[in-house]
């Protein structure tokens, strides 16, 4: 008889049930991880509250995973039972053209974590392919295991800011004060930005953002964010503008907040099928660069992990709620309301 474990199983949009399911067997050449902590990501919330799998249920989500190795296939020598590890959700092949050119975020043969059951459960298994490819990082003794869950969302933020070279003296606009927006504000200041301007429609989130190196906050429900940014920058506009939310409106507005020759980043994915109308004359005549950002290459993943568990990154302030897995539905509502910055679940 198969051993059982507890999991948060999705049966459809907003239908997540805590159930007893079969514990995964140890794959040949792989291992089983006991999940100690798993972050609740904005993409998880979107997936759990929409028909993200086109009726293909039940399914277990969860990808910001840190845990302890519970079982290892005897042929595996690299990893041992009892080791604490953070596991990046994508395993790049490191062999394709994109990987070899330093852009493994565009890998055409990555192991797709959405094809296997995720980490909103007590245990998760990893295949021989994962063992071979790595993207597995040991969590040192003395490190808060919840802090390491921040490495995955931080990795994309880290990659974005490195790629657009946020640097000493920059003025940076961030549209969206969710966890990703907070990460952007913290990292921009670490990289030397002089001013960080946060735009958001939720007053709770704006108030919390003030604790994370934000110099100016703008509620775009109450005032025109374009005029506000121009006022703060003496009519010039920001050096970089990052649209870190799922809104086409913020993408439309972003190109009017940036200076001539500046960079606009479309960081947050919008609803599937939604199209953004852009004033291409503004882009053309103002020499604006538009950069679509997604994910991170393998070395950026490593650097983000190292930052997430370092003293330079205030994980204890970012993780505002630690909740049992059984409370996942409450956690979703808490995150949607703007009362939480980051929720970590404990199976």
N, C-alpha and C positions, 0 to 999 in steps of 0.2 A: 504493500500500500504506500502511495506517495505521501511524503511529508507535506504538511499544509503550512501556509503563511498568510498573513494579513496583507491586503492590498486595497487601494482605492481604484475601483474598476469603473470605467466609463461605459455607459450603455446608450448614450445619446447626449444631445446638448443639455447641459445643466442636470444631467442624470448620472451622478457619481455615487457609487455605493461601496461601503466598506464591507469586504467579503473575505471568506476563507477560500484561498485558491491553492493549487499545487505549487509547492516550492520548486524552483527550476533545478533540474539535474545539472551536474557539472559537465560541460561539453568536453569532448576529446581535445586536449591541447589548450583548454581554457580554464576558467575558474569561476567560482560563485562568490559574490560580495554580499556581506550583511550591510544593509544600508543604515548608516548611523544618522545621516542628515541629508535632506534634499530640498533645494530651494524651489520656491514657487515662482516661476518665471511669467512674464507678461504673455509670452507665446503659449505657455501652458494654459493660462486663463482663457486666452482666445480659443485655443483648441478644445478646452473642456466645456465652453459655453456656446459653441457653434457645431454644426455638423461637419467637423473637420475631417472625418474619415468616410464621408459619403455613405453612411449607413453601415460601415464595416466595423461592427462592435460585437462583443465587448473588447475593450482595449485598456491597457495601463500606460499612462503617460509618465513624465518625470525624467529630467535629464541633467539637473545640476546636482550631481551625486558625489557624496563622500562616504566612505565606509571602511569596514574591516574585512580582509579576505577570510572567507569562512571555509572554503574548500578549493583545492587545487588539483588538477589532473597530475598524476605522478610524473608524466613526461616533461612537465613545466619546471624549469630550474630557476627562472628569473624572479618569480614571486613566491612568497611563503605565506602560509596560514598565520593570521594574527597581524599582518602588516596593514597599517592605515593608509589609504590611497584616495586621491582625487582622480576622477576619470573624465577626460574631455569627451563630449558626446560623439564627436566625429573622429574616425580614424583615417587619416589621409594615407594614400598609397605610397607617397614619396618617390614614385617612379614615373608618373605621367609628365607630360610637357609642363603643365602648370606647376606641379610640385617642384620639379627640377629648376624652374625659373624663379623660385621663391614665392610663388603664389598658390600655396597648397590650399588656401581657402576656396580656390576654384577647382579643386581636385575632381577629376571625372570618374574616379573609382573609389571614392570614400565609402567607408562602411556607414550606412545610413541608420542612425539610431531609431528612426521612426518605424523601421521594419521589424523591430524586436520589442518585447515588453519592456517598459521603462522602470523608473526608480521610485514611483509612489507605491512602494511595497517593502516588505521586510528584507527581501533578497532579490538580487538580479544576477543573471549569468552573463559572462563575456566569453567570446569564441576564441579559437586559436588565431584567427585573423587579427583580433584585437591584441592578443599577446605578442604577435609578430610585429605589429605596427606601432605599438606603444601608445603614446598620449596618455600615459598613466604616471602619476606623480605621487611619490611617497610624502605623507604629511608628517613632519618631524614631531617628536615627542614635545609636549608642552604647548603645542599649538591648538587653539580652540578649533575643534573639528567643524563647527558651524561656519567659521570664517572662510574655510576653504571652499564652501559652496559658492562663494561670490566669485571665484576664479573664472567660471564659465561666462557669466554676463560681462564681467570686467574685461575679458579677453577681446571681445568685439570692440568695446570702447577704446581699449588700449591700442588696438590695431588702427582704428579710425583716426585717432589723434596723431599717431606716429605717421600715418600715410599722408595726412594733410599738413603735417608739421606745425601743429600749434606750438608757439614758441614765445620767448621773452618779449613782453610788451603787447601781446595780442589782446584785442577785444573780441570776446567770443559770446555769441548769442546761442542759447540752448532753448529750444521750444519743446516743452514737456518736462515736468518735474517729477516723473516717476523714478523708479530705481535707476534706470539707464541715464536719465537726465542728471540725477545726483552723482552717478559715477563720472559723467562728463564734466561736471563742475569741479569735482575733486581733482580729477586728472589734469584738467586744463590749468588749474593753479599750480599743481606739482610741476608742470612743464613750463611755467613762467608767465602765464597769461596775466595781464594787468587788470582787466575787467571781465567779469562773467555776469551776463545778463540772462536771467531765467524768465521765460514766458510760460504761463500755465493758466487754465481756467478754473482750477480747484484751489480755493483759499487754504485748505488744510495742507496741501502739498507745497504751496508757496511759502507758508509759514515754516514748515520743516526744512525747506531748502535754505533758509537763512542760516541754518547751522552748518552748512557745508560750503563755505567759501564763496557764496553768491554775493555779488556787490549790489545788484539791482534786481528787483522782482516786478513783474508786470502781469496783471490779470487781464488777459485779452478779451474778457467779457465786459470789462469796465472801461477800457480805453483802447484806442487804436495802437496795436503793438508796433506797427511800422513807424508811426509818428513818435512813439515813445523811444524807440531805438535811435532814431535820427536825433532826437533831442539830447539823449545821453551822449551821443558821439559827435555832437556839434555839427550835425548835418552830413557827416562823412559816411556813416554806416560802419558795421563791424568788419573785422578782418575775416572772420569765419562765422558762419551760421549753420547750426546743426538742428535739423528737424527730427527730433527723437520721439515721435508719437505716430499713431496710425491715421493722421488727418491729412486729407488732400488740401484743405484750406491753409494749413500751416505751410505746406510746400509752396502753394501759390504766393503766400505772403513773404516767404523767406528771401526770395530774390530781390525784394525791395528793401531789405534790412542790411544787405551786405554792401561793402564799399566797391568802387570800381576796381576790377581786377581781383576781387575777393573770391572766396570759395564757399559754396553752399553744399551741404551734405544732406542727402535724403537717407537718413539712418533707419527710421521706423517704417516697417512695411505697412501698407494700407490694405483695406478690405479687398479681397480678390474681385477683379472686374472693375474696381473703382479707378477712374482716370482723372489725372490732374491737369487742369488747363493752365498753361504757362504763357506769360507774355514774352515771347521769344525775342522781340525787339529789345526789351530790357536786358535780357541775357546777352544779346549780340552787341549792342552799342555800349554796354557797360563792361564788356570783357569779363563776364562772370563765368566762373568755372563751376559746373555741376558735377558732383561726385556721389554716385550711389554706393553706399557701403554695406557690406554683409560679411560677417564672420572674421576669421583671422588666420594667418599662416602659422605653421607649427612652432616657430621660434617665438612669435608673439603670444601664443598660448602659454608657453613656458614662462615668459616674462610676466604675464598677467597673474599666473599662479603665484609666482614668487612675491609679487607686489601684494596680492590679496592677503597673504599670511604675514606680511611684514608690519613693523610698527608705524610705517608711513601711511598705512591705509586704515581708517577708523571703522573696522568691521563691526565693532560693538555698538556704534551709533547707527550704522546702516541697517543692521538686523534689528528691527523694532519689535518683532514678534517671533517667538519660537513656540510652535504648537504641535500637539500630537497629530499623527496622520488622520485619525478619526475625525478631526475637526477641519478637514480640507474644504468642505463647503463653506464653513464660516470664514476660513482663511481667504477664500476667493472673494467673498463679499467685503471683507476687511480691506483687501488690496484695491478692489474696485472703488471703494468709497474714498480712497485717499488718506485714510487714517493710518495706514501702514506704509513704510518705505519698502522694507523687504521682509517677507515671511519665510521662515525655514520650518519645514515639517520634520518630525521625528517619528519614523515608523516603530 
